[in-house]
Amino acid sequence: MLGGTDVGFLCIVGSAAMWSFVARKLLPTVSRRVMQSIWWQSGKSTQKRRLWDAGFPRTEASAGFPQGTTDAMAADMFGWYSLTGAVNLLGATLTLPAVLWGWFTAGGLGQGMFLLAVLIVTGWSLLDAVDGVMRACLFLWFPQGCTGLGFRCPKRFWLRQNLLPNPFWLLLVLPMNARLPDLNVYHYLTSTLMISTAYQHISGCDRPRARCGDLDILQNCVRVRVRAQAVQRHLGSNGCALLAPSQGAGSRSTAERCSHPRCPVHLPGATVQRTAPTAR
């Protein structure tokens, strides 16, 4: 019954309405509990950096964000990420019988669980798409959207989180449920997407982040070693000691910085002399 196009469409719309109700009731509670927790003072900076990477403004007086990314926004988005991950994790769990045992071996119960899983996840995608359009493009008329988040959705975040992934679910599920519900590739694809989305949103690994300190150390080490190699090529093995410490190639601080234990750069033949210039 869930495989029919009409029934599936009604299930998706009903699921979107259900998730809207859940989000409006659950997100304020999660946000309030998060801001009252003991780990929030140290964890809010990480959550803000995650939002900055996703498109939220870093500074104040940005368009639509007069105070920048506030602590309340970070807590609300923490709840949104957690709820998105929970929805996809629930869907991935319901798909396991069809994925592990096969469509026909799973029986009517396993088949119904799989169809229900893809429909409720598609319902969340529909809710997310409509909510994103309301808060990104129609914020003056719908300031709360469908989820109750009372702040504008940045355009970059909307493009990344709403416009790109959500149409995939909305265009895939109904035709596949109606025509090819027993296709193994369809089961593997949807289950893998749900698991990866749940992991991404719950763990917070939107993209790998390089620490600025490591990048600064790497740049300094590369600069110093290349300069030392050039000096050795033109002035000989003791050429670095002939340079003034102010130039940075023969100073003790430069040598210590260049031999930093976290430096992955080791150019052959490029060594920095730590001896002071000889008196003449």
One Martini backbone bead per residue (centre of mass of N, CA, C, O) as a GRO file, in nm:
protein
  280
    1MET     BB    1   0.056   0.063  -0.019
    2LEU     BB    2   0.319   0.255   0.005
    3GLY     BB    3   0.393   0.234  -0.315
    4GLY     BB    4   0.204   0.436  -0.391
    5THR     BB    5   0.179   0.752  -0.507
    6ASP     BB    6  -0.055   0.871  -0.343
    7VAL     BB    7   0.021   0.755  -0.068
    8GLY     BB    8   0.309   0.860  -0.060
    9PHE     BB    9   0.241   1.162  -0.071
   10LEU     BB   10   0.072   1.168   0.189
   11CYS     BB   11   0.301   1.065   0.373
   12ILE     BB   12   0.495   1.299   0.325
   13VAL     BB   13   0.312   1.527   0.422
   14GLY     BB   14   0.254   1.405   0.701
   15SER     BB   15   0.549   1.392   0.789
   16ALA     BB   16   0.607   1.695   0.771
   17ALA     BB   17   0.395   1.778   0.982
   18MET     BB   18   0.511   1.612   1.213
   19TRP     BB   19   0.798   1.741   1.215
   20SER     BB   20   0.701   2.027   1.273
   21PHE     BB   21   0.582   1.967   1.549
   22VAL     BB   22   0.838   1.851   1.677
   23ALA     BB   23   1.023   2.099   1.634
   24ARG     BB   24   0.852   2.311   1.792
   25LYS     BB   25   0.874   2.142   2.067
   26LEU     BB   26   1.189   2.051   2.082
   27LEU     BB   27   1.395   2.282   2.018
   28PRO     BB   28   1.357   2.469   2.268
   29THR     BB   29   1.438   2.253   2.475
   30VAL     BB   30   1.719   2.191   2.368
   31SER     BB   31   1.831   2.478   2.380
   32ARG     BB   32   1.793   2.520   2.685
   33ARG     BB   33   1.963   2.276   2.780
   34VAL     BB   34   2.227   2.352   2.643
   35MET     BB   35   2.269   2.638   2.783
   36GLN     BB   36   2.264   2.486   3.082
   37SER     BB   37   2.507   2.342   3.037
   38ILE     BB   38   2.846   2.280   3.123
   39TRP     BB   39   2.966   2.251   2.810
   40TRP     BB   40   2.883   2.519   2.653
   41GLN     BB   41   3.118   2.720   2.708
   42SER     BB   42   3.321   2.527   2.533
   43GLY     BB   43   3.117   2.442   2.276
   44LYS     BB   44   3.016   2.704   2.122
   45SER     BB   45   3.262   2.762   1.943
   46THR     BB   46   3.236   2.508   1.768
   47GLN     BB   47   2.949   2.564   1.667
   48LYS     BB   48   3.016   2.835   1.531
   49ARG     BB   49   3.225   2.729   1.331
   50ARG     BB   50   3.028   2.549   1.186
   51LEU     BB   51   2.842   2.781   1.090
   52TRP     BB   52   3.053   2.941   0.936
   53ASP     BB   53   3.117   2.715   0.730
   54ALA     BB   54   2.797   2.707   0.634
   55GLY     BB   55   2.724   3.056   0.626
   56PHE     BB   56   2.752   3.213   0.869
   57PRO     BB   57   2.818   3.489   1.031
   58ARG     BB   58   3.110   3.631   1.189
   59THR     BB   59   2.987   3.914   1.205
   60GLU     BB   60   2.862   4.199   1.263
   61ALA     BB   61   2.636   4.367   1.065
   62SER     BB   62   2.489   4.173   0.896
   63ALA     BB   63   2.277   4.053   0.677
   64GLY     BB   64   2.020   3.974   0.906
   65PHE     BB   65   2.277   4.008   1.136
   66PRO     BB   66   2.335   4.234   1.377
   67GLN     BB   67   2.483   4.005   1.595
   68GLY     BB   68   2.527   3.767   1.447
   69THR     BB   69   2.632   3.475   1.596
   70THR     BB   70   2.465   3.351   1.842
   71ASP     BB   71   2.405   3.146   2.107
   72ALA     BB   72   2.111   3.081   2.031
   73MET     BB   73   2.168   2.986   1.744
   74ALA     BB   74   2.363   2.759   1.817
   75ALA     BB   75   2.157   2.599   1.987
   76ASP     BB   76   1.938   2.564   1.771
   77MET     BB   77   2.131   2.419   1.562
   78PHE     BB   78   2.197   2.184   1.741
   79GLY     BB   79   1.906   2.074   1.738
   80TRP     BB   80   1.880   2.046   1.431
   81TYR     BB   81   2.110   1.849   1.385
   82SER     BB   82   2.007   1.630   1.579
   83LEU     BB   83   1.732   1.581   1.441
   84THR     BB   84   1.839   1.505   1.163
   85GLY     BB   85   2.005   1.263   1.262
   86ALA     BB   86   1.766   1.106   1.394
   87VAL     BB   87   1.594   1.066   1.142
   88ASN     BB   88   1.812   0.911   0.976
   89LEU     BB   89   1.861   0.689   1.185
   90LEU     BB   90   1.577   0.576   1.182
   91GLY     BB   91   1.569   0.509   0.880
   92ALA     BB   92   1.817   0.318   0.877
   93THR     BB   93   1.695   0.107   1.072
   94LEU     BB   94   1.442   0.033   0.889
   95THR     BB   95   1.634  -0.077   0.639
   96LEU     BB   96   1.789  -0.336   0.737
   97PRO     BB   97   1.622  -0.584   0.647
   98ALA     BB   98   1.641  -0.527   0.335
   99VAL     BB   99   1.956  -0.513   0.327
  100LEU     BB  100   2.038  -0.791   0.473
  101TRP     BB  101   1.798  -1.002   0.353
  102GLY     BB  102   1.613  -0.878   0.158
  103TRP     BB  103   1.315  -0.826   0.015
  104PHE     BB  104   1.179  -1.117   0.032
  105THR     BB  105   1.294  -1.215   0.310
  106ALA     BB  106   1.170  -0.981   0.491
  107GLY     BB  107   0.895  -0.928   0.403
  108GLY     BB  108   0.631  -0.735   0.484
  109LEU     BB  109   0.767  -0.589   0.723
  110GLY     BB  110   1.035  -0.503   0.586
  111GLN     BB  111   0.904  -0.350   0.353
  112GLY     BB  112   0.743  -0.147   0.523
  113MET     BB  113   0.991  -0.025   0.667
  114PHE     BB  114   1.130   0.087   0.419
  115LEU     BB  115   0.903   0.267   0.308
  116LEU     BB  116   0.876   0.433   0.567
  117ALA     BB  117   1.161   0.547   0.578
  118VAL     BB  118   1.165   0.706   0.305
  119LEU     BB  119   0.914   0.881   0.376
  120ILE     BB  120   1.013   1.025   0.638
  121VAL     BB  121   1.269   1.148   0.512
  122THR     BB  122   1.118   1.300   0.287
  123GLY     BB  123   0.951   1.470   0.483
  124TRP     BB  124   1.193   1.618   0.601
  125SER     BB  125   1.289   1.739   0.332
  126LEU     BB  126   1.034   1.903   0.282
  127LEU     BB  127   1.050   2.071   0.536
  128ASP     BB  128   1.334   2.188   0.487
  129ALA     BB  129   1.272   2.327   0.219
  130VAL     BB  130   1.040   2.513   0.312
  131ASP     BB  131   1.189   2.645   0.551
  132GLY     BB  132   1.422   2.764   0.385
  133VAL     BB  133   1.253   2.948   0.202
  134MET     BB  134   1.118   3.115   0.424
  135ARG     BB  135   1.397   3.213   0.575
  136ALA     BB  136   1.553   3.317   0.306
  137CYS     BB  137   1.304   3.462   0.116
  138LEU     BB  138   1.036   3.486   0.346
  139PHE     BB  139   1.092   3.630   0.631
  140LEU     BB  140   0.879   3.864   0.655
  141TRP     BB  141   0.629   3.644   0.648
  142PHE     BB  142   0.823   3.389   0.779
  143PRO     BB  143   1.000   3.398   1.069
  144GLN     BB  144   0.950   3.079   1.169
  145GLY     BB  145   0.849   2.893   0.976
  146CYS     BB  146   0.828   2.534   1.041
  147THR     BB  147   1.036   2.507   1.310
  148GLY     BB  148   1.080   2.793   1.488
  149LEU     BB  149   1.313   2.949   1.371
  150GLY     BB  150   1.397   3.297   1.461
  151PHE     BB  151   1.586   3.307   1.190
  152ARG     BB  152   1.776   3.355   0.937
  153CYS     BB  153   1.866   3.202   0.634
  154PRO     BB  154   2.136   3.158   0.481
  155LYS     BB  155   2.215   3.128   0.155
  156ARG     BB  156   2.448   2.929   0.176
  157PHE     BB  157   2.301   2.728   0.359
  158TRP     BB  158   2.063   2.679   0.169
  159LEU     BB  159   2.226   2.564  -0.069
  160ARG     BB  160   2.364   2.329   0.094
  161GLN     BB  161   2.105   2.204   0.271
  162ASN     BB  162   1.855   2.235   0.056
  163LEU     BB  163   1.895   2.250  -0.261
  164LEU     BB  164   2.073   1.989  -0.304
  165PRO     BB  165   1.951   1.730  -0.131
  166ASN     BB  166   1.631   1.735  -0.135
  167PRO     BB  167   1.550   1.672  -0.438
  168PHE     BB  168   1.644   1.381  -0.438
  169TRP     BB  169   1.418   1.265  -0.259
  170LEU     BB  170   1.167   1.388  -0.408
  171LEU     BB  171   1.251   1.236  -0.696
  172LEU     BB  172   1.302   0.926  -0.604
  173VAL     BB  173   1.091   0.775  -0.422
  174LEU     BB  174   0.822   0.747  -0.575
  175PRO     BB  175   0.919   0.596  -0.834
  176MET     BB  176   1.062   0.359  -0.684
  177ASN     BB  177   0.818   0.257  -0.516
  178ALA     BB  178   0.638   0.200  -0.776
  179ARG     BB  179   0.862   0.029  -0.962
  180LEU     BB  180   1.152  -0.037  -0.764
  181PRO     BB  181   1.144  -0.170  -0.456
  182ASP     BB  182   1.344  -0.444  -0.512
  183LEU     BB  183   1.602  -0.287  -0.543
  184ASN     BB  184   1.912  -0.312  -0.411
  185VAL     BB  185   2.039  -0.037  -0.480
  186TYR     BB  186   1.819   0.129  -0.342
  187HIS     BB  187   1.874   0.028  -0.056
  188TYR     BB  188   2.174   0.105  -0.034
  189LEU     BB  189   2.152   0.405  -0.097
  190THR     BB  190   1.954   0.503   0.125
  191SER     BB  191   2.100   0.387   0.371
  192THR     BB  192   2.371   0.534   0.328
  193LEU     BB  193   2.260   0.822   0.336
  194MET     BB  194   2.146   0.809   0.621
  195ILE     BB  195   2.405   0.739   0.772
  196SER     BB  196   2.581   0.978   0.673
  197THR     BB  197   2.393   1.205   0.772
  198ALA     BB  198   2.390   1.127   1.069
  199TYR     BB  199   2.694   1.149   1.114
  200GLN     BB  200   2.735   1.441   1.024
  201HIS     BB  201   2.531   1.581   1.229
  202ILE     BB  202   2.626   1.454   1.501
  203SER     BB  203   2.948   1.498   1.474
  204GLY     BB  204   3.025   1.764   1.283
  205CYS     BB  205   3.151   1.662   0.987
  206ASP     BB  206   3.148   1.862   0.725
  207ARG     BB  207   3.464   1.924   0.743
  208PRO     BB  208   3.784   1.949   0.731
  209ARG     BB  209   4.005   2.086   0.981
  210ALA     BB  210   4.254   2.321   1.001
  211ARG     BB  211   4.495   2.433   1.195
  212CYS     BB  212   4.638   2.736   1.222
  213GLY     BB  213   4.898   2.664   1.369
  214ASP     BB  214   5.001   2.452   1.166
  215LEU     BB  215   5.011   2.643   0.921
  216ASP     BB  216   5.216   2.844   1.034
  217ILE     BB  217   5.444   2.643   1.081
  218LEU     BB  218   5.468   2.546   0.790
  219GLN     BB  219   5.534   2.818   0.657
  220ASN     BB  220   5.790   2.883   0.819
  221CYS     BB  221   5.952   2.628   0.747
  222VAL     BB  222   5.954   2.664   0.443
  223ARG     BB  223   6.085   2.945   0.431
  224VAL     BB  224   6.350   2.878   0.584
  225ARG     BB  225   6.453   2.634   0.415
  226VAL     BB  226   6.464   2.773   0.142
  227ARG     BB  227   6.665   2.993   0.226
  228ALA     BB  228   6.892   2.801   0.317
  229GLN     BB  229   6.930   2.660   0.045
  230ALA     BB  230   7.009   2.913  -0.117
  231VAL     BB  231   7.257   2.990   0.053
  232GLN     BB  232   7.417   2.726   0.013
  233ARG     BB  233   7.437   2.743  -0.300
  234HIS     BB  234   7.605   3.031  -0.294
  235LEU     BB  235   7.794   3.015   0.002
  236GLY     BB  236   7.763   2.745   0.130
  237SER     BB  237   7.755   2.564   0.426
  238ASN     BB  238   7.825   2.860   0.594
  239GLY     BB  239   7.615   3.084   0.494
  240CYS     BB  240   7.412   3.126   0.728
  241ALA     BB  241   7.626   3.261   0.928
  242LEU     BB  242   7.655   3.534   0.746
  243LEU     BB  243   7.395   3.620   0.832
  244ALA     BB  244   7.180   3.811   0.970
  245PRO     BB  245   6.952   3.773   1.218
  246SER     BB  246   6.735   3.966   1.087
  247GLN     BB  247   6.689   3.767   0.830
  248GLY     BB  248   6.630   3.457   0.967
  249ALA     BB  249   6.862   3.226   0.894
  250GLY     BB  250   7.081   3.247   1.164
  251SER     BB  251   6.899   3.229   1.391
  252ARG     BB  252   6.790   3.068   1.667
  253SER     BB  253   6.482   3.103   1.635
  254THR     BB  254   6.472   2.994   1.347
  255ALA     BB  255   6.585   2.715   1.402
  256GLU     BB  256   6.366   2.632   1.604
  257ARG     BB  257   6.125   2.675   1.413
  258CYS     BB  258   6.228   2.478   1.185
  259SER     BB  259   6.252   2.233   1.422
  260HIS     BB  260   5.971   2.157   1.456
  261PRO     BB  261   5.797   1.871   1.544
  262ARG     BB  262   5.537   1.957   1.339
  263CYS     BB  263   5.722   1.946   1.096
  264PRO     BB  264   5.692   1.796   0.759
  265VAL     BB  265   5.951   1.943   0.655
  266HIS     BB  266   6.228   1.791   0.454
  267LEU     BB  267   6.495   1.920   0.310
  268PRO     BB  268   6.750   1.842   0.127
  269GLY     BB  269   7.034   2.016   0.247
  270ALA     BB  270   6.858   2.191   0.463
  271THR     BB  271   7.036   2.387   0.690
  272VAL     BB  272   7.069   2.540   1.009
  273GLN     BB  273   7.269   2.754   1.162
  274ARG     BB  274   7.364   2.820   1.519
  275THR     BB  275   7.601   2.991   1.474
  276ALA     BB  276   7.784   3.246   1.527
  277PRO     BB  277   7.945   3.499   1.416
  278THR     BB  278   8.256   3.571   1.349
  279ALA     BB  279   8.515   3.744   1.447
  280ARG     BB  280   8.723   4.013   1.284
   0.00000   0.00000   0.00000
